[in-house]
Amino acid sequence: MFGFIIMLIVGGLIGWIAGGIVGKDIPGGILGNIIAGIVGSALGSWIFGDWGWHLGGIAIFPALIGTIILVALASFILGKLRKK
């Protein structure tokens, strides 16, 4: 149970950091950051593997890179949909 809570916290922090790096806000606030961090960490681990420091079952560097990719793609797609 405690590992799950740590995973949510780490996912939220990774989502928040990735949003700051990309310069775009993630829709949904804290919940959006958590979801983006967890989905981005799965994407990053799938693409880049499971290397580097681990915290709460999440490999930090691949998770951060995957979340940056996810946030950039989501903001690009949402921006294109809003212009129509």
C-alpha positions in Angstrom: 0.0 0.0 0.0 2.8 2.4 0.9 4.6 1.6 -2.4 1.4 2.6 -4.3 1.2 5.9 -2.5 4.9 6.6 -3.3 4.2 5.7 -6.9 1.4 8.2 -7.1 3.5 10.9 -5.5 6.5 10.2 -7.9 4.1 10.1 -10.9 2.7 13.5 -9.9 6.1 15.0 -9.4 7.3 13.7 -12.8 4.2 15.0 -14.5 4.7 18.4 -12.9 8.4 18.6 -13.8 7.7 17.5 -17.4 5.0 20.1 -17.7 7.4 22.7 -16.5 10.1 21.6 -18.9 7.7 21.6 -21.9 6.2 24.8 -20.8 2.6 23.6 -21.0 0.1 23.0 -18.2 -1.3 19.5 -18.0 -5.1 19.5 -18.0 -6.7 18.1 -14.8 -4.3 19.7 -12.3 -2.8 17.3 -9.7 -4.8 14.3 -11.1 -3.6 15.1 -14.6 0.0 15.3 -13.4 -0.3 11.9 -11.7 -1.9 10.3 -14.8 0.6 11.9 -17.1 3.5 10.8 -14.9 2.4 7.2 -14.6 1.5 6.9 -18.3 4.7 8.7 -19.3 6.7 6.4 -17.1 5.2 3.4 -18.8 6.0 4.9 -22.2 9.5 5.8 -21.2 10.2 2.4 -19.8 8.8 0.8 -22.9 10.9 2.9 -25.2 14.2 3.4 -23.2 14.2 0.5 -20.8 14.4 0.4 -17.1 17.7 2.1 -16.2 18.8 4.7 -13.6 17.5 5.5 -10.2 14.2 3.9 -9.1 11.7 5.5 -6.7 8.4 3.9 -6.0 8.8 1.3 -8.7 9.4 4.0 -11.3 12.7 4.5 -13.2 13.2 8.2 -12.9 15.1 9.2 -16.1 13.1 7.1 -18.6 9.9 8.2 -16.9 10.8 11.8 -17.2 11.8 11.5 -20.8 8.6 9.5 -21.6 6.4 12.0 -19.8 8.0 15.0 -21.6 7.3 13.2 -24.9 3.7 12.5 -23.8 3.0 16.1 -22.6 4.6 17.5 -25.8 2.4 15.2 -28.0 -0.7 15.9 -26.0 -0.3 19.7 -26.1 0.5 19.5 -29.9 -2.6 17.4 -30.6 -4.9 19.5 -28.3 -3.5 22.7 -29.9 -4.4 21.4 -33.4 -7.9 20.4 -32.3 -8.6 23.8 -30.7 -7.6 25.7 -33.9 -10.3 23.8 -36.0 
